[in-house]
């Protein structure tokens, strides 16, 4: 499976004969989302920078909210969470998604704004690749994001929702998160190929270059 990042929280997972787009953004954040094709599109919440399903080519199955889904051999579970630390009173609900493609389990936390409960940790158990927001302000701070990584113990962590050039929403860069994880900044890569048999034994942080 190959993983591509398009900035903010938008990813495309590509396996053999199947693709999933996660949290496509609209045109108002300063980035340009290419016209992507997918069999499934997941939306973590209704904010415009995460829910531009019209930006994906027609024919994709849209997943919006908690539940269990299966499309074209892709299995997906939506886990209810919140966009803030006050049970959604400030910014509303958020859905974290767990997706399995080619035996690799990927978790996209959307705009989660709190540490997951024990029940949520159990629902998110067994994650191989974790996509976690790290830019603070409206999502997890760098330190809270590092706590979530410790709770879920993924093999690979891909930070998202942090400041990059051209992005208009204000948020912190990725450097704080890397310090919290006590790792040197890795060189960004264009895409990440992941196979179950080659997952690292210890958690590895991967930085992806935003495709535009």
Phi, psi and omega in degrees: 000139178250142181239128178238144179243137181246018183092164184054239180240019185267123178232158169234124175260127183234116174248191179290110176074013182210148176215147178232130174254135184239128176052059175293139184258160177275181187278000189267008183254004177096350179254157179246117180272122176297161177284104187262151175250144181199159171271336181220141173235129177252142180235118183284327178195173193274003178295146190298335180275011178222358192226027182276070183293337178290345177281355178254143181303150182299152176109349181280145174277127184265125177250118182225089175121174183298154178141183178244136185223152174214121181222119175057035180086002177260125179258134185221135174237127175262123182252122182291130175220194180229157181275359181211179182267013181239039177055039174085003183293333181265316187231003174090189183280165177212145178244128172266139183245137173246121185233137177246123176226125177054038177081359179258130181259121183247136175239124176249116187275359181060217179260048179301139183239018183209164173288136180294148176287171178299321178298318179293321177301319179294323178290333181262011185293148174084022183284132175271316182236124182246126174255114189234133177287138186229001189277359178068195179065280180258358179226195179301141170287168179302317182292320179293322178299319178295325176297318179297319177302316180296326180288322186265340175051055177285164175283323183228136176243130174241108178291149179214177176055057175222168186293129172223163179304143178080342181285126185277317179303138183278130177196170180284159174281184185275346186300320180299317180297318180298322176296318179297327179277354180059044178232150173287151181295117177284158176291130178297146179238156184290324180202165181235124174263128184234131171232149183300323185285345184245020177292141180292152179286327178245152185302130181241134176265129180241131173256128177256145174282134178289122178281132179228000000 
